[in-house]
Amino acid sequence: TPVLVAAIIKQGGGHYTFPTRDTSSITIYKIHTRTRVLSGKFFFMANNRTVTGEGSFKNTCYVSLQ
């Protein structure tokens, strides 16, 4: 399922810019529906591939929108 991820780049002096070209992914490895936590990793590339970020998350709380 596609997921929308938003990223903002903070420039010097508190100025913020939005990336014009980007790509991102979120991979969920584990979902525990009773305790409502999930684990996985994320990646994004922005600003014509000059800004990248990646990381992982473990047992992060989530809220169902149903």
N, CA, C and O atoms as a Tripos MOL2 file, in Angstrom:
@<TRIPOS>MOLECULE
protein
  264   263    66     0     0
PROTEIN
NO_CHARGES

@<TRIPOS>ATOM
      1 N           0.8380   -1.1770    0.0000 N.3       1 THR1
      2 CA          0.0000    0.0000    0.0000 C.3       1 THR1
      3 C           0.8830    1.2410    0.0000 C.2       1 THR1
      4 O           1.7810    1.3450    0.8360 O.2       1 THR1
      5 N           0.6580    2.1820   -0.9100 N.am      2 PRO2
      6 CA          1.4460    3.4120   -0.9280 C.3       2 PRO2
      7 C           1.2130    4.2460    0.3260 C.2       2 PRO2
      8 O           0.1080    4.2880    0.8660 O.2       2 PRO2
      9 N           2.2690    4.9060    0.7750 N.am      3 VAL3
     10 CA          2.2050    5.7570    1.9600 C.3       3 VAL3
     11 C           2.7770    7.1150    1.6010 C.2       3 VAL3
     12 O           3.8090    7.1890    0.9350 O.2       3 VAL3
     13 N           2.1370    8.1790    2.0240 N.am      4 LEU4
     14 CA          2.6310    9.5250    1.7930 C.3       4 LEU4
     15 C           3.5390    9.9270    2.9460 C.2       4 LEU4
     16 O           3.1560    9.8340    4.1120 O.2       4 LEU4
     17 N           4.7410   10.3720    2.6090 N.am      5 VAL5
     18 CA          5.6930   10.8410    3.6100 C.3       5 VAL5
     19 C           6.0650   12.2720    3.2580 C.2       5 VAL5
     20 O           6.4000   12.5550    2.1070 O.2       5 VAL5
     21 N           6.0130   13.1620    4.2110 N.am      6 ALA6
     22 CA          6.3670   14.5650    3.9800 C.3       6 ALA6
     23 C           7.6640   14.8900    4.6980 C.2       6 ALA6
     24 O           7.8790   14.4500    5.8280 O.2       6 ALA6
     25 N           8.5250   15.6520    4.0530 N.am      7 ALA7
     26 CA          9.7840   16.0770    4.6590 C.3       7 ALA7
     27 C           9.9920   17.5550    4.3570 C.2       7 ALA7
     28 O           9.6410   18.0310    3.2780 O.2       7 ALA7
     29 N          10.5580   18.2680    5.3010 N.am      8 ILE8
     30 CA         10.8770   19.6790    5.1450 C.3       8 ILE8
     31 C          12.3530   19.8520    5.4800 C.2       8 ILE8
     32 O          12.8500   19.2710    6.4450 O.2       8 ILE8
     33 N          13.0410   20.6420    4.6900 N.am      9 ILE9
     34 CA         14.4610   20.8810    4.9140 C.3       9 ILE9
     35 C          14.6210   22.2290    5.6070 C.2       9 ILE9
     36 O          14.1540   23.2480    5.0970 O.2       9 ILE9
     37 N          15.2790   22.2410    6.7690 N.am     10 LYS10
     38 CA         15.5040   23.4900    7.5080 C.3      10 LYS10
     39 C          16.8300   24.0920    7.0710 C.2      10 LYS10
     40 O          17.8850   23.4810    7.2370 O.2      10 LYS10
     41 N          16.7670   25.2950    6.5110 N.am     11 GLN11
     42 CA         17.9510   26.0200    6.0740 C.3      11 GLN11
     43 C          18.4340   26.9040    7.2110 C.2      11 GLN11
     44 O          17.7590   27.0140    8.2340 O.2      11 GLN11
     45 N          19.5800   27.5290    7.0520 N.am     12 GLY12
     46 CA         20.0950   28.4620    8.0420 C.3      12 GLY12
     47 C          19.1300   29.6210    8.2630 C.2      12 GLY12
     48 O          18.4170   30.0230    7.3430 O.2      12 GLY12
     49 N          19.1060   30.1510    9.4660 N.am     13 GLY13
     50 CA         18.2390   31.2740    9.7800 C.3      13 GLY13
     51 C          16.7860   30.8880    9.9860 C.2      13 GLY13
     52 O          15.9170   31.7590   10.0310 O.2      13 GLY13
     53 N          16.5070   29.5930   10.1130 N.am     14 GLY14
     54 CA         15.1410   29.1480   10.3660 C.3      14 GLY14
     55 C          14.2630   29.0900    9.1340 C.2      14 GLY14
     56 O          13.0500   28.9230    9.2610 O.2      14 GLY14
     57 N          14.8330   29.2220    7.9400 N.am     15 HIS15
     58 CA         14.0700   29.1570    6.6970 C.3      15 HIS15
     59 C          13.8230   27.6940    6.3260 C.2      15 HIS15
     60 O          14.7430   26.8780    6.3730 O.2      15 HIS15
     61 N          12.6090   27.3670    5.9660 N.am     16 TYR16
     62 CA         12.2520   26.0000    5.6020 C.3      16 TYR16
     63 C          11.9310   25.9190    4.1190 C.2      16 TYR16
     64 O          11.2860   26.8110    3.5680 O.2      16 TYR16
     65 N          12.3850   24.8420    3.4670 N.am     17 THR17
     66 CA         12.0440   24.6050    2.0690 C.3      17 THR17
     67 C          11.4940   23.1960    1.9240 C.2      17 THR17
     68 O          11.8770   22.2800    2.6520 O.2      17 THR17
     69 N          10.6000   23.0460    0.9810 N.am     18 PHE18
     70 CA         10.0270   21.7420    0.6880 C.3      18 PHE18
     71 C          10.7590   21.1260   -0.4940 C.2      18 PHE18
     72 O          10.9980   21.8120   -1.4880 O.2      18 PHE18
     73 N          11.1190   19.8530   -0.4150 N.am     19 PRO19
     74 CA         11.7870   19.2000   -1.5370 C.3      19 PRO19
     75 C          10.8910   19.1900   -2.7790 C.2      19 PRO19
     76 O           9.6750   19.0290   -2.6750 O.2      19 PRO19
     77 N          11.5030   19.3630   -3.9510 N.am     20 THR20
     78 CA         10.7210   19.3360   -5.1840 C.3      20 THR20
     79 C          10.7750   17.9760   -5.8640 C.2      20 THR20
     80 O           9.8500   17.6190   -6.5930 O.2      20 THR20
     81 N          11.8160   17.2270   -5.6470 N.am     21 ARG21
     82 CA         11.9220   15.8610   -6.1790 C.3      21 ARG21
     83 C          12.2710   14.9540   -5.0120 C.2      21 ARG21
     84 O          13.2360   15.1970   -4.2870 O.2      21 ARG21
     85 N          11.4870   13.9210   -4.8420 N.am     22 ASP22
     86 CA         11.7450   13.0670   -3.6930 C.3      22 ASP22
     87 C          11.3040   11.6320   -3.9540 C.2      22 ASP22
     88 O          10.5760   11.3350   -4.9010 O.2      22 ASP22
     89 N          11.7670   10.7770   -3.0920 N.am     23 THR23
     90 CA         11.3400    9.3910   -3.0760 C.3      23 THR23
     91 C          11.4300    8.9280   -1.6320 C.2      23 THR23
     92 O          12.2390    9.4390   -0.8580 O.2      23 THR23
     93 N          10.6090    7.9720   -1.2760 N.am     24 SER24
     94 CA         10.6320    7.5000    0.1030 C.3      24 SER24
     95 C          10.0830    6.0920    0.1870 C.2      24 SER24
     96 O           9.3930    5.6160   -0.7150 O.2      24 SER24
     97 N          10.4040    5.4380    1.2870 N.am     25 SER25
     98 CA          9.8470    4.1110    1.5370 C.3      25 SER25
     99 C           9.7550    3.8720    3.0330 C.2      25 SER25
    100 O          10.5700    4.3620    3.8140 O.2      25 SER25
    101 N           8.7580    3.1210    3.4020 N.am     26 ILE26
    102 CA          8.5960    2.6580    4.7740 C.3      26 ILE26
    103 C           8.3480    1.1530    4.6980 C.2      26 ILE26
    104 O           7.4220    0.7020    4.0240 O.2      26 ILE26
    105 N           9.1750    0.3910    5.3890 N.am     27 THR27
    106 CA          9.0200   -1.0580    5.4320 C.3      27 THR27
    107 C           8.6630   -1.4540    6.8530 C.2      27 THR27
    108 O           9.4140   -1.1840    7.7900 O.2      27 THR27
    109 N           7.5140   -2.0960    7.0070 N.am     28 ILE28
    110 CA          7.0710   -2.5320    8.3290 C.3      28 ILE28
    111 C           7.3550   -4.0220    8.4550 C.2      28 ILE28
    112 O           6.8670   -4.8310    7.6650 O.2      28 ILE28
    113 N           8.1520   -4.3710    9.4620 N.am     29 TYR29
    114 CA          8.5240   -5.7610    9.6900 C.3      29 TYR29
    115 C           7.5950   -6.4780   10.6610 C.2      29 TYR29
    116 O           7.3790   -7.6850   10.5490 O.2      29 TYR29
    117 N           7.0520   -5.7350   11.6050 N.am     30 LYS30
    118 CA          6.2780   -6.3790   12.6650 C.3      30 LYS30
    119 C           5.1480   -5.4580   13.1000 C.2      30 LYS30
    120 O           5.3580   -4.2650   13.3210 O.2      30 LYS30
    121 N           3.9450   -6.0180   13.2230 N.am     31 ILE31
    122 CA          2.7950   -5.2890   13.7470 C.3      31 ILE31
    123 C           2.1790   -6.1250   14.8640 C.2      31 ILE31
    124 O           1.8960   -7.3080   14.6770 O.2      31 ILE31
    125 N           1.9750   -5.5100   16.0160 N.am     32 HIS32
    126 CA          1.3150   -6.1830   17.1390 C.3      32 HIS32
    127 C          -0.0150   -5.4630   17.3470 C.2      32 HIS32
    128 O          -0.0540   -4.3870   17.9440 O.2      32 HIS32
    129 N          -1.1050   -6.0570   16.8540 N.am     33 THR33
    130 CA         -2.4020   -5.3820   16.8570 C.3      33 THR33
    131 C          -3.0050   -5.2310   18.2430 C.2      33 THR33
    132 O          -3.7640   -4.2900   18.4730 O.2      33 THR33
    133 N          -2.6980   -6.1170   19.1660 N.am     34 ARG34
    134 CA         -3.2660   -6.0100   20.5180 C.3      34 ARG34
    135 C          -2.6790   -4.8190   21.2680 C.2      34 ARG34
    136 O          -3.4160   -4.0530   21.8890 O.2      34 ARG34
    137 N          -1.3490   -4.6590   21.2160 N.am     35 THR35
    138 CA         -0.7040   -3.5410   21.9160 C.3      35 THR35
    139 C          -0.5500   -2.3080   21.0240 C.2      35 THR35
    140 O          -0.1060   -1.2590   21.4900 O.2      35 THR35
    141 N          -0.9140   -2.4290   19.7480 N.am     36 ARG36
    142 CA         -0.8560   -1.3410   18.7590 C.3      36 ARG36
    143 C           0.5240   -0.7110   18.6420 C.2      36 ARG36
    144 O           0.6810    0.5030   18.7730 O.2      36 ARG36
    145 N           1.5250   -1.5570   18.3910 N.am     37 VAL37
    146 CA          2.8800   -1.0820   18.1130 C.3      37 VAL37
    147 C           3.3770   -1.7380   16.8350 C.2      37 VAL37
    148 O           2.9120   -2.8140   16.4590 O.2      37 VAL37
    149 N           4.3260   -1.0830   16.1670 N.am     38 LEU38
    150 CA          4.9240   -1.6490   14.9650 C.3      38 LEU38
    151 C           6.4050   -1.3280   14.9180 C.2      38 LEU38
    152 O           6.8820   -0.4060   15.5800 O.2      38 LEU38
    153 N           7.1260   -2.1110   14.1200 N.am     39 SER39
    154 CA          8.5760   -1.9470   13.9680 C.3      39 SER39
    155 C           8.9200   -2.0070   12.4940 C.2      39 SER39
    156 O           8.2630   -2.7120   11.7280 O.2      39 SER39
    157 N           9.9450   -1.2740   12.0900 N.am     40 GLY40
    158 CA         10.3610   -1.2910   10.6910 C.3      40 GLY40
    159 C          11.4800   -0.3180   10.4210 C.2      40 GLY40
    160 O          12.2400    0.0450   11.3200 O.2      40 GLY40
    161 N          11.5770    0.1110    9.1500 N.am     41 LYS41
    162 CA         12.6230    1.0550    8.7570 C.3      41 LYS41
    163 C          12.0420    2.0500    7.7500 C.2      41 LYS41
    164 O          10.9920    1.8030    7.1580 O.2      41 LYS41
    165 N          12.7390    3.1810    7.5600 N.am     42 PHE42
    166 CA         12.2960    4.1890    6.6110 C.3      42 PHE42
    167 C          13.4930    4.7440    5.8470 C.2      42 PHE42
    168 O          14.6360    4.6430    6.2930 O.2      42 PHE42
    169 N          13.2080    5.3280    4.6910 N.am     43 PHE43
    170 CA         14.2240    5.9370    3.8400 C.3      43 PHE43
    171 C          13.5640    7.0760    3.0700 C.2      43 PHE43
    172 O          12.4100    6.9600    2.6590 O.2      43 PHE43
    173 N          14.3000    8.1920    2.8710 N.am     44 PHE44
    174 CA         13.8200    9.2260    1.9650 C.3      44 PHE44
    175 C          14.9970    9.9070    1.2710 C.2      44 PHE44
    176 O          16.1090    9.9590    1.7970 O.2      44 PHE44
    177 N          14.7240   10.4200    0.0850 N.am     45 MET45
    178 CA         15.7040   11.1480   -0.7000 C.3      45 MET45
    179 C          14.9870   12.3700   -1.2610 C.2      45 MET45
    180 O          13.8990   12.2470   -1.8240 O.2      45 MET45
    181 N          15.5910   13.5550   -1.1100 N.am     46 ALA46
    182 CA         14.9140   14.7770   -1.5240 C.3      46 ALA46
    183 C          15.8950   15.7910   -2.0950 C.2      46 ALA46
    184 O          17.1070   15.5760   -2.1140 O.2      46 ALA46
    185 N          15.3370   16.8970   -2.5560 N.am     47 ASN47
    186 CA         16.1110   18.0230   -3.0800 C.3      47 ASN47
    187 C          17.0770   17.5640   -4.1690 C.2      47 ASN47
    188 O          18.2810   17.8100   -4.1000 O.2      47 ASN47
    189 N          16.5170   16.8880   -5.1810 N.am     48 ASN48
    190 CA         17.2950   16.3660   -6.3100 C.3      48 ASN48
    191 C          18.4120   15.4390   -5.8460 C.2      48 ASN48
    192 O          19.5370   15.4950   -6.3440 O.2      48 ASN48
    193 N          18.0770   14.5930   -4.8870 N.am     49 ARG49
    194 CA         18.9740   13.5540   -4.3430 C.3      49 ARG49
    195 C          20.1480   14.1040   -3.5380 C.2      49 ARG49
    196 O          21.1460   13.4040   -3.3660 O.2      49 ARG49
    197 N          20.0580   15.3290   -3.0440 N.am     50 THR50
    198 CA         21.1480   15.8760   -2.2430 C.3      50 THR50
    199 C          20.8940   15.7150   -0.7530 C.2      50 THR50
    200 O          21.8190   15.8580    0.0470 O.2      50 THR50
    201 N          19.6630   15.4200   -0.3660 N.am     51 VAL51
    202 CA         19.3170   15.2170    1.0340 C.3      51 VAL51
    203 C          18.7460   13.8120    1.1780 C.2      51 VAL51
    204 O          17.7870   13.4580    0.4910 O.2      51 VAL51
    205 N          19.3230   13.0190    2.0580 N.am     52 THR52
    206 CA         18.8040   11.6740    2.2920 C.3      52 THR52
    207 C          18.6880   11.4210    3.7820 C.2      52 THR52
    208 O          19.3590   12.0610    4.5910 O.2      52 THR52
    209 N          17.8500   10.5060    4.1210 N.am     53 GLY53
    210 CA         17.6950   10.1150    5.5140 C.3      53 GLY53
    211 C          17.2030    8.6890    5.5920 C.2      53 GLY53
    212 O          16.4710    8.2280    4.7160 O.2      53 GLY53
    213 N          17.5960    8.0020    6.6230 N.am     54 GLU54
    214 CA         17.1360    6.6420    6.8260 C.3      54 GLU54
    215 C          17.2480    6.3060    8.3020 C.2      54 GLU54
    216 O          18.0080    6.9340    9.0410 O.2      54 GLU54
    217 N          16.4930    5.3220    8.7160 N.am     55 GLY55
    218 CA         16.5350    4.9100   10.1030 C.3      55 GLY55
    219 C          15.5820    3.7640   10.3490 C.2      55 GLY55
    220 O          14.9970    3.2060    9.4210 O.2      55 GLY55
    221 N          15.4390    3.4280   11.5980 N.am     56 SER56
    222 CA         14.5520    2.3330   11.9630 C.3      56 SER56
    223 C          13.7340    2.7450   13.1740 C.2      56 SER56
    224 O          14.0800    3.6930   13.8790 O.2      56 SER56
    225 N          12.6580    2.0300   13.4050 N.am     57 PHE57
    226 CA         11.8160    2.2700   14.5660 C.3      57 PHE57
    227 C          11.3920    0.9240   15.1320 C.2      57 PHE57
    228 O          11.1980   -0.0380   14.3890 O.2      57 PHE57
    229 N          11.2510    0.8630   16.4450 N.am     58 LYS58
    230 CA         10.9250   -0.3890   17.1200 C.3      58 LYS58
    231 C           9.8440   -0.1220   18.1540 C.2      58 LYS58
    232 O           9.9550    0.7930   18.9700 O.2      58 LYS58
    233 N           8.7990   -0.9360   18.1070 N.am     59 ASN59
    234 CA          7.6720   -0.8350   19.0490 C.3      59 ASN59
    235 C           7.1140    0.5850   19.1390 C.2      59 ASN59
    236 O           6.9010    1.1110   20.2320 O.2      59 ASN59
    237 N           6.8830    1.1910   17.9900 N.am     60 THR60
    238 CA          6.3250    2.5350   17.8990 C.3      60 THR60
    239 C           4.7960    2.4460   17.9490 C.2      60 THR60
    240 O           4.1940    1.6460   17.2320 O.2      60 THR60
    241 N           4.1810    3.2590   18.7880 N.am     61 CYS61
    242 CA          2.7260    3.2490   18.9300 C.3      61 CYS61
    243 C           2.0500    3.7480   17.6520 C.2      61 CYS61
    244 O           2.5930    4.6060   16.9570 O.2      61 CYS61
    245 N           0.8860    3.2210   17.3460 N.am     62 TYR62
    246 CA          0.0860    3.7160   16.2390 C.3      62 TYR62
    247 C          -1.3740    3.7760   16.6380 C.2      62 TYR62
    248 O          -1.7980    3.1290   17.5960 O.2      62 TYR62
    249 N          -2.1420    4.5640   15.8890 N.am     63 VAL63
    250 CA         -3.5780    4.7220   16.1210 C.3      63 VAL63
    251 C          -4.2960    4.3310   14.8460 C.2      63 VAL63
    252 O          -3.9330    4.7920   13.7640 O.2      63 VAL63
    253 N          -5.2970    3.4970   14.9560 N.am     64 SER64
    254 CA         -6.1060    3.0980   13.8080 C.3      64 SER64
    255 C          -7.0630    4.2210   13.4280 C.2      64 SER64
    256 O          -7.6720    4.8310   14.3070 O.2      64 SER64
    257 N          -7.2060    4.5030   12.1380 N.am     65 LEU65
    258 CA         -8.1080    5.5490   11.6800 C.3      65 LEU65
    259 C          -9.4810    4.9800   11.2840 C.2      65 LEU65
    260 O         -10.2780    5.6830   10.6620 O.2      65 LEU65
    261 N          -9.7590    3.7520   11.6260 N.am     66 GLN66
    262 CA        -11.0530    3.1440   11.2860 C.3      66 GLN66
    263 C         -12.1330    3.6540   12.1920 C.2      66 GLN66
    264 O         -13.2900    3.2560   12.0590 O.2      66 GLN66
@<TRIPOS>BOND
     1     1     2 1
     2     2     3 1
     3     3     4 2
     4     3     5 am
     5     5     6 1
     6     6     7 1
     7     7     8 2
     8     7     9 am
     9     9    10 1
    10    10    11 1
    11    11    12 2
    12    11    13 am
    13    13    14 1
    14    14    15 1
    15    15    16 2
    16    15    17 am
    17    17    18 1
    18    18    19 1
    19    19    20 2
    20    19    21 am
    21    21    22 1
    22    22    23 1
    23    23    24 2
    24    23    25 am
    25    25    26 1
    26    26    27 1
    27    27    28 2
    28    27    29 am
    29    29    30 1
    30    30    31 1
    31    31    32 2
    32    31    33 am
    33    33    34 1
    34    34    35 1
    35    35    36 2
    36    35    37 am
    37    37    38 1
    38    38    39 1
    39    39    40 2
    40    39    41 am
    41    41    42 1
    42    42    43 1
    43    43    44 2
    44    43    45 am
    45    45    46 1
    46    46    47 1
    47    47    48 2
    48    47    49 am
    49    49    50 1
    50    50    51 1
    51    51    52 2
    52    51    53 am
    53    53    54 1
    54    54    55 1
    55    55    56 2
    56    55    57 am
    57    57    58 1
    58    58    59 1
    59    59    60 2
    60    59    61 am
    61    61    62 1
    62    62    63 1
    63    63    64 2
    64    63    65 am
    65    65    66 1
    66    66    67 1
    67    67    68 2
    68    67    69 am
    69    69    70 1
    70    70    71 1
    71    71    72 2
    72    71    73 am
    73    73    74 1
    74    74    75 1
    75    75    76 2
    76    75    77 am
    77    77    78 1
    78    78    79 1
    79    79    80 2
    80    79    81 am
    81    81    82 1
    82    82    83 1
    83    83    84 2
    84    83    85 am
    85    85    86 1
    86    86    87 1
    87    87    88 2
    88    87    89 am
    89    89    90 1
    90    90    91 1
    91    91    92 2
    92    91    93 am
    93    93    94 1
    94    94    95 1
    95    95    96 2
    96    95    97 am
    97    97    98 1
    98    98    99 1
    99    99   100 2
   100    99   101 am
   101   101   102 1
   102   102   103 1
   103   103   104 2
   104   103   105 am
   105   105   106 1
   106   106   107 1
   107   107   108 2
   108   107   109 am
   109   109   110 1
   110   110   111 1
   111   111   112 2
   112   111   113 am
   113   113   114 1
   114   114   115 1
   115   115   116 2
   116   115   117 am
   117   117   118 1
   118   118   119 1
   119   119   120 2
   120   119   121 am
   121   121   122 1
   122   122   123 1
   123   123   124 2
   124   123   125 am
   125   125   126 1
   126   126   127 1
   127   127   128 2
   128   127   129 am
   129   129   130 1
   130   130   131 1
   131   131   132 2
   132   131   133 am
   133   133   134 1
   134   134   135 1
   135   135   136 2
   136   135   137 am
   137   137   138 1
   138   138   139 1
   139   139   140 2
   140   139   141 am
   141   141   142 1
   142   142   143 1
   143   143   144 2
   144   143   145 am
   145   145   146 1
   146   146   147 1
   147   147   148 2
   148   147   149 am
   149   149   150 1
   150   150   151 1
   151   151   152 2
   152   151   153 am
   153   153   154 1
   154   154   155 1
   155   155   156 2
   156   155   157 am
   157   157   158 1
   158   158   159 1
   159   159   160 2
   160   159   161 am
   161   161   162 1
   162   162   163 1
   163   163   164 2
   164   163   165 am
   165   165   166 1
   166   166   167 1
   167   167   168 2
   168   167   169 am
   169   169   170 1
   170   170   171 1
   171   171   172 2
   172   171   173 am
   173   173   174 1
   174   174   175 1
   175   175   176 2
   176   175   177 am
   177   177   178 1
   178   178   179 1
   179   179   180 2
   180   179   181 am
   181   181   182 1
   182   182   183 1
   183   183   184 2
   184   183   185 am
   185   185   186 1
   186   186   187 1
   187   187   188 2
   188   187   189 am
   189   189   190 1
   190   190   191 1
   191   191   192 2
   192   191   193 am
   193   193   194 1
   194   194   195 1
   195   195   196 2
   196   195   197 am
   197   197   198 1
   198   198   199 1
   199   199   200 2
   200   199   201 am
   201   201   202 1
   202   202   203 1
   203   203   204 2
   204   203   205 am
   205   205   206 1
   206   206   207 1
   207   207   208 2
   208   207   209 am
   209   209   210 1
   210   210   211 1
   211   211   212 2
   212   211   213 am
   213   213   214 1
   214   214   215 1
   215   215   216 2
   216   215   217 am
   217   217   218 1
   218   218   219 1
   219   219   220 2
   220   219   221 am
   221   221   222 1
   222   222   223 1
   223   223   224 2
   224   223   225 am
   225   225   226 1
   226   226   227 1
   227   227   228 2
   228   227   229 am
   229   229   230 1
   230   230   231 1
   231   231   232 2
   232   231   233 am
   233   233   234 1
   234   234   235 1
   235   235   236 2
   236   235   237 am
   237   237   238 1
   238   238   239 1
   239   239   240 2
   240   239   241 am
   241   241   242 1
   242   242   243 1
   243   243   244 2
   244   243   245 am
   245   245   246 1
   246   246   247 1
   247   247   248 2
   248   247   249 am
   249   249   250 1
   250   250   251 1
   251   251   252 2
   252   251   253 am
   253   253   254 1
   254   254   255 1
   255   255   256 2
   256   255   257 am
   257   257   258 1
   258   258   259 1
   259   259   260 2
   260   259   261 am
   261   261   262 1
   262   262   263 1
   263   263   264 2
@<TRIPOS>SUBSTRUCTURE
     1 THR1         2 RESIDUE 1 A THR
     2 PRO2         6 RESIDUE 1 A PRO
     3 VAL3        10 RESIDUE 1 A VAL
     4 LEU4        14 RESIDUE 1 A LEU
     5 VAL5        18 RESIDUE 1 A VAL
     6 ALA6        22 RESIDUE 1 A ALA
     7 ALA7        26 RESIDUE 1 A ALA
     8 ILE8        30 RESIDUE 1 A ILE
     9 ILE9        34 RESIDUE 1 A ILE
    10 LYS10       38 RESIDUE 1 A LYS
    11 GLN11       42 RESIDUE 1 A GLN
    12 GLY12       46 RESIDUE 1 A GLY
    13 GLY13       50 RESIDUE 1 A GLY
    14 GLY14       54 RESIDUE 1 A GLY
    15 HIS15       58 RESIDUE 1 A HIS
    16 TYR16       62 RESIDUE 1 A TYR
    17 THR17       66 RESIDUE 1 A THR
    18 PHE18       70 RESIDUE 1 A PHE
    19 PRO19       74 RESIDUE 1 A PRO
    20 THR20       78 RESIDUE 1 A THR
    21 ARG21       82 RESIDUE 1 A ARG
    22 ASP22       86 RESIDUE 1 A ASP
    23 THR23       90 RESIDUE 1 A THR
    24 SER24       94 RESIDUE 1 A SER
    25 SER25       98 RESIDUE 1 A SER
    26 ILE26      102 RESIDUE 1 A ILE
    27 THR27      106 RESIDUE 1 A THR
    28 ILE28      110 RESIDUE 1 A ILE
    29 TYR29      114 RESIDUE 1 A TYR
    30 LYS30      118 RESIDUE 1 A LYS
    31 ILE31      122 RESIDUE 1 A ILE
    32 HIS32      126 RESIDUE 1 A HIS
    33 THR33      130 RESIDUE 1 A THR
    34 ARG34      134 RESIDUE 1 A ARG
    35 THR35      138 RESIDUE 1 A THR
    36 ARG36      142 RESIDUE 1 A ARG
    37 VAL37      146 RESIDUE 1 A VAL
    38 LEU38      150 RESIDUE 1 A LEU
    39 SER39      154 RESIDUE 1 A SER
    40 GLY40      158 RESIDUE 1 A GLY
    41 LYS41      162 RESIDUE 1 A LYS
    42 PHE42      166 RESIDUE 1 A PHE
    43 PHE43      170 RESIDUE 1 A PHE
    44 PHE44      174 RESIDUE 1 A PHE
    45 MET45      178 RESIDUE 1 A MET
    46 ALA46      182 RESIDUE 1 A ALA
    47 ASN47      186 RESIDUE 1 A ASN
    48 ASN48      190 RESIDUE 1 A ASN
    49 ARG49      194 RESIDUE 1 A ARG
    50 THR50      198 RESIDUE 1 A THR
    51 VAL51      202 RESIDUE 1 A VAL
    52 THR52      206 RESIDUE 1 A THR
    53 GLY53      210 RESIDUE 1 A GLY
    54 GLU54      214 RESIDUE 1 A GLU
    55 GLY55      218 RESIDUE 1 A GLY
    56 SER56      222 RESIDUE 1 A SER
    57 PHE57      226 RESIDUE 1 A PHE
    58 LYS58      230 RESIDUE 1 A LYS
    59 ASN59      234 RESIDUE 1 A ASN
    60 THR60      238 RESIDUE 1 A THR
    61 CYS61      242 RESIDUE 1 A CYS
    62 TYR62      246 RESIDUE 1 A TYR
    63 VAL63      250 RESIDUE 1 A VAL
    64 SER64      254 RESIDUE 1 A SER
    65 LEU65      258 RESIDUE 1 A LEU
    66 GLN66      262 RESIDUE 1 A GLN
